[in-house]
Amino acid sequence: MKAITLDDVIKKNLKDPEFRKLYEKEQLINAIAQMVLQMRKNAGLTQLQLAEKAHTTQPVIARLESGKDSRTPSLDLLMKIAEATGFKINIGFT
């Protein structure tokens, strides 16, 4: 019996438009989480320090960096984080 991998399951399910939409949203949330984490580390800030500079709370930064929050972060929050870490936002569509 051939083993079924997670990649196989995802590839099969990506044919479903609703699954594809939710999958792509999760991929975007995870990418944002990784970028925010890397920006914070590059700036030499703790989560608390970033939160203070971005006028938010440490739990908000922790949730965002975890990538486990199903909510998409607001553009306003991302702009505050970018400014607090010395970065700028660049948005593109493909």
FENZI-V44952 format. One record per backbone hydrogen bond with DSSP energy under -0.5 kcal/mol. NH is the residue of the N-H (numbers start at 1). CO is the residue of the C=O. E is the energy in kcal/mol with one decimal. If there is no record, write none. Layout:
BEGIN
NH|CO|E, NH|CO|E
END
This chain:
BEGIN
5|3|-0.6, 9|5|-1.9, 10|6|-2.9, 11|7|-2.7, 12|8|-2.2, 13|9|-2.5, 14|10|-2.0, 15|12|-1.2, 16|13|-1.9, 17|15|-0.6, 20|16|-2.8, 21|17|-2.2, 22|18|-2.2, 23|19|-3.0, 24|20|-2.7, 25|21|-1.8, 26|22|-2.2, 27|23|-2.3, 28|24|-2.1, 29|25|-2.5, 30|26|-2.4, 31|27|-2.1, 32|28|-2.5, 33|29|-2.3, 34|30|-2.2, 35|31|-2.2, 36|32|-2.8, 37|33|-2.3, 38|34|-2.3, 39|35|-2.8, 40|36|-2.6, 41|37|-2.3, 42|38|-2.7, 43|39|-1.9, 44|41|-1.2, 45|40|-2.2, 50|46|-2.5, 51|47|-2.6, 52|48|-2.4, 53|49|-2.3, 54|50|-2.4, 55|52|-0.9, 56|51|-2.8, 61|57|-1.6, 62|58|-2.8, 63|59|-2.6, 64|60|-2.3, 65|61|-2.8, 66|62|-1.6, 67|63|-1.0, 67|64|-0.7, 68|63|-0.6, 69|63|-0.7, 70|68|-0.5, 78|74|-2.3, 79|75|-2.5, 80|76|-2.0, 81|77|-2.4, 82|78|-2.5, 83|79|-2.5, 84|80|-2.4, 85|81|-1.4, 86|82|-0.6, 86|83|-0.9, 87|82|-3.0
END
